Amino acid sequence: MVITANQVKELREKSGAGIMECKRALEQVEGDIAKAVELLKQQGLAKADKKTGRAASQGLIEPYIHGAGRIGAIVEVNCETDFVARTPEFRELAHDLAMQVAATSPSYVSVEDVPEGAWSDLDNEFGDREMATAAVVLLEQPFIKDPKLTIRDLVRERIGKLGENIVVRRFARFEVGAENSASPEE
């Protein structure tokens, strides 16, 4: 099957993948754009899994203030190079994460951060472990802009697109009039 430049262009716009990756994906799925997008997504996730062990010591701290200044969040997101930290895609991810923290008020970045002793209280409060995890663990929450994606999926998608390991290091959330409590990362 002959793949046209317009097909490659359309797939690039939808996926953000490189020209040759798009062409190969379209050839594999015989020109079906939807299947090619899914194939590139799967390939991106495979790439992301390979990169998760790499050191991420660059990045940025992104603030987000909601409404009339009554709720604010700040998040530290790390990547491997300062070049990637300056890209619009990385900045957008950091902004989305800060907005997620402001909106959902998670307590922990990952499941590994939840103390063993806290699980019984969380299970009682939310009904079961799965619901508790989605409520208090940032990486396991449904993304507020697209509930079909978890925050972990969103980060992995960006790892595949940007080609570097990305780590959500820590966050803090502030709300006017809320009780003052220490951050779980401290």
C-alpha positions in Angstrom: 0.0 0.0 0.0 1.2 3.5 -0.9 1.2 5.9 2.1 0.7 9.6 1.1 2.4 12.6 2.6 -1.1 13.9 3.8 -1.6 10.7 5.8 1.8 11.0 7.4 1.1 14.7 8.2 -2.3 13.9 9.7 -0.8 11.1 11.9 2.0 13.4 13.0 -0.5 16.1 14.1 -2.5 13.5 16.1 0.4 11.7 17.6 3.4 14.0 17.7 5.6 11.1 16.5 8.4 11.6 14.0 7.9 11.4 10.2 9.5 8.0 9.7 7.7 6.5 12.8 4.4 7.7 11.3 5.2 6.3 7.9 6.2 2.9 9.4 3.1 2.8 11.6 0.8 3.5 8.6 2.5 0.8 6.6 2.0 -1.7 9.4 -1.7 -1.0 9.6 -2.3 -0.5 5.9 -3.1 3.2 6.1 -5.7 3.2 8.9 -5.0 6.4 10.9 -6.9 5.3 14.0 -5.0 2.0 14.2 -1.7 3.8 13.5 -2.4 6.2 16.4 -3.0 3.3 18.7 0.1 1.5 17.5 2.3 4.6 18.1 0.7 5.0 21.6 1.7 1.4 22.4 5.2 1.9 21.0 5.5 5.1 23.1 4.5 3.2 26.2 7.1 0.6 25.5 9.7 3.3 25.1 8.5 4.9 28.4 9.0 1.6 30.2 12.6 1.5 29.0 13.4 5.0 30.2 11.9 4.8 33.7 15.2 3.8 35.3 17.1 6.7 34.0 18.1 9.6 36.3 15.8 12.7 36.1 17.6 15.6 37.8 16.4 18.5 35.7 12.9 19.9 35.4 10.8 22.7 36.8 8.6 23.7 39.6 5.1 24.8 38.4 2.7 26.8 40.4 -1.1 27.0 39.8 -3.5 29.4 41.4 -7.2 28.6 41.0 -10.1 31.0 41.0 -9.7 34.2 42.9 -6.6 32.9 44.7 -8.3 30.7 47.3 -6.6 27.4 46.2 -3.0 27.0 45.0 -0.7 24.2 44.2 2.9 23.8 43.4 4.5 20.7 41.8 8.0 19.6 41.0 8.4 17.6 37.8 11.8 16.3 36.8 13.2 15.1 33.5 16.7 14.2 32.2 17.8 17.4 30.5 17.1 21.1 30.8 16.4 21.2 27.1 13.3 19.0 27.5 12.3 21.0 30.7 11.9 24.1 28.5 9.7 22.5 25.8 6.0 23.5 25.6 5.0 19.8 26.0 6.8 19.5 29.3 5.6 22.8 30.6 2.0 21.9 29.7 2.4 18.6 31.6 3.7 20.4 34.7 0.8 22.9 34.5 -1.7 20.1 34.1 -0.2 18.3 37.1 -0.4 21.4 39.3 -4.0 21.9 38.2 -4.8 18.3 39.1 -3.3 18.7 42.6 -5.3 21.9 43.1 -8.5 20.2 41.9 -8.3 16.8 43.6 -6.2 17.4 46.7 -4.1 14.1 46.6 -2.0 13.2 49.6 0.8 11.1 48.0 2.6 11.0 44.7 2.7 7.2 44.3 1.3 4.1 45.9 4.8 3.4 47.3 4.6 6.7 49.3 1.5 5.6 51.3 2.6 4.4 54.7 1.6 0.8 55.4 -0.3 1.8 58.5 -2.5 4.3 56.6 -4.1 1.7 54.3 -6.6 0.4 56.9 -7.9 3.9 57.6 -8.0 4.7 53.9 -9.8 1.5 53.1 -12.4 2.3 55.7 -12.9 5.8 54.6 -13.2 5.1 50.8 -14.7 1.6 50.9 -11.8 -0.4 49.3 -8.2 -0.1 48.3 -8.8 0.8 44.7 -11.1 3.7 45.5 -8.7 4.9 48.2 -5.8 4.7 45.8 -7.6 6.7 43.2 -8.6 9.3 45.8 -5.3 10.0 47.5 -2.5 8.9 45.1 -1.8 11.5 42.4 -0.4 9.0 39.8 -3.5 6.8 40.1 -6.1 9.5 39.8 -8.2 10.0 36.7 -6.9 13.0 34.7 -9.4 15.9 35.2 -9.2 16.9 31.5 -9.6 13.3 30.2 -10.9 10.8 32.9 -10.1 7.8 30.6 -6.5 8.5 31.4 -4.8 8.2 34.7 -2.0 10.7 35.7 0.4 7.8 35.3 -0.8 7.2 31.8 -0.4 10.9 31.0 3.2 11.0 32.3 4.0 7.8 30.4 2.5 9.3 27.2 4.8 12.4 27.6 7.8 10.1 28.2 7.1 8.4 24.9 6.6 11.7 23.1 9.6 13.6 24.6 12.0 10.6 24.8 13.1 11.2 28.4 12.3 9.8 31.8 9.8 12.1 33.6 9.2 11.9 37.4 6.7 13.7 39.5 8.9 14.4 42.5 6.6 16.2 45.0 3.8 18.6 45.4 2.0 20.9 47.9 -1.5 22.2 47.9 -2.8 25.3 49.8 -6.4 26.4 50.4 -7.4 29.5 52.2 -8.9 28.6 55.6 -7.9 25.0 55.5 -6.2 23.2 58.4 -2.4 23.6 58.4 -0.8 20.1 58.0 2.6 19.0 57.0 3.1 17.7 53.5 3.4 13.9 53.2 6.8 14.3 51.5 8.4 15.9 54.6 
